[in-house]
Amino acid sequence: MNALNISSFIWGIADDVLRDVYVRGKYRDVILPMTVIRRLDAVLEPTKDDVLRMKERLDESGITNQDPALCQASGEAFYNTSQFRLRDLTAAGRQQQLRSDFENYLDGFSPNVQEILDKFKFRNQIPTLVDADALGYLIEKFLDPSINLSPRPVPHSDGAVRLAGLDNHSMGTVFEELIRRFNEENNEEAGEHFTPRDVVQLMARLVFQPVADQIQSSTYLVYDGACGTGGMLTVAEETLQELADGQDKELQIRLYGQDVNAETYAICKADMLLKGEGEEADNIRFGTTLAADAYPSLNFDFMLSNPPYGKSWKGDLERMGGKKDLIDQRFIVEHDGDPDYSLVTRSSDGQMMFLANLLSKMKQDTPLGSRIAEVHNGSSLFTGDAGQGESNIRRWIIENDWLEAIVALPLNMFYNTGIATYIWVLSNRKPAQRQGKVQLIDATQWFQPLRKNLGSKNCELGDADIQRICDVFQKFEETEQSKIFANKAFGYWKVTVERPLRLAGIDPGRAYSAKEVKELKETRERSEDAPPVIKKVHKRGTDPDPLRGLFAATVQGKPAVVEYEPDPDLRDTEQIPLLEDGGITAFLQREVLPYAPDAWYVASSVKIGYEISFTRYFYKPKPLRPLEEIRADILALEKETDGLLDEIMSTS
């Protein structure tokens, strides 16, 4: 049986055993931890007796720190010192005795497994299972001889393989498929989905392939700040190791992750333990990455992540002191002369905060620096006005020349959402040909359909699709699907444009106070033909500059330079490209003054923003239908309508 077959079998256990015990939304509370327990049990089975003998000797010797010796005896980063194996616990005996024995079995696991069980809150389910007389039946189902959750093959009596062993990678696939099904069953929000393996493989290739020939025999740190079940870390490790093996390099790869979901955290930690990677398991931390960063002093070589999007982080923001008092240096940085440049986004969606977190952990003093791949939805490309957090993050990234490329993925790539998604690829060691430039890749049409939909996911990236995207990325050339832009092409000035308040019957040769203006507004009519209201007269020697609101006028019979009271009803904003030839002035002279000769812009209002529009660069309008074809359709409809009218009239 392959991983999908096994996950289907386990899914069936839920219906067979739990249907009348739990509502469907609660099946996962039992099935996921039991899957982990059975896998751990199968891995430990060959060395069980060795562990029990070691435990006895350690107890006789009065040794309290027993973990190292027991792990050595088990041959894994975990162990179980209970006298029971899972196959010793059957439905044959009384339920209360079975409960006692099963709890004893769980208590025998090592502390790192205890934490996993605690995060699953699995012990809370035991009374319900016992009361329903379902615990023994559940255990027997997981011991069914037709499936093998052990990494070792199951032989026939003649020694031939009856069931292949389930390797760690496949076990991870079983976990993820079960979680996907449960999420779909519970109608989880779009931001709660898991990243399909094909997308993760593409991300890993985009991160590692460009520097494959620069990988050295060394230690590399890989990080995911929203690690979920650990799929990105696993694939990143595999990809990096394959590159190293192909070049005879000796690598030490250290994995680090953090996640706030107790269940997925537990699965990720269990997965690391099952691979014999005890240190990596210890490097998976529980908690919220934004408000309680588990690795504030570490920098990483490679980072891959799929943060939650469309999900509020208001609780985190409040724990961090609120928007006004937030001082976390991951999100308040120095940029363009501003020591308090804010990267803090709207509290309704924290996905770009996770990207800022990754960027704060880049290595600055190594030849490779850091490479990052992160998945986002479309809002990260354009949400947020100039000066707001999302736009500030885009500006910070692009003006520091960290953004290498953004890849638009096909729709319906993810399990629980069909929205558009994008992979951002970043580096603080851009190769020479990429410096000062950003590549946009439209890969929306490069996919293969699934034979059977998986939730909302109806397509996947085949090996050829992944290779094609990577080839386009590596070639860095202009094509129909690859566009290359100067960094500033995404930037703009946001400018407030004012026009004077014009009121009928005022004295055009004097200035009015704010109080007078307020009174005039209540009694005088606005009119395009009325004189503008003067609010300030400048000292002699001030030069007029109409575009900046300094106008030449006559005040009390003498020439002067004045400022006019702006009319808030006529106020407007303009978004002016940073690459505009001649800048703000040239744009206003061309696009504004011909239609509003009395307009000016407020210099203090100018803010710089950045946005990225895939639609603008890749949209292909459908060709209009020929007029003759349209005419023929109209005539056909008219003829059909006439026939209907005749039929109606004849029957009335």
PyMOL commands that set and color helices and strands:
alter all, ss='L'
color gray80, all
select helices_A, chain A and resi 3-18+24-26+28-60+67-74+86-88+95-107+111-120+122-131+135-142+168-185+190-192+197-214+231-246+262-274+278-282+314-319+322-325+351-359+379-382+389-399+432-434+463-475+487-490+514-523+546-548+568-570+583-591+603-605+614-618+627-651
alter helices_A, ss='H'
color red, helices_A
select strands_A, chain A and resi 154-155+161-163+219-224+252-259+284-286+302-305+332-335+338-342+371-377+403-408+421-427+437-442+448-454+457-460+482-486+491-498+534-537+551-555+558-564+572-577+600-601+607-610
alter strands_A, ss='S'
color yellow, strands_A
deselect
rebuild
show_as cartoon
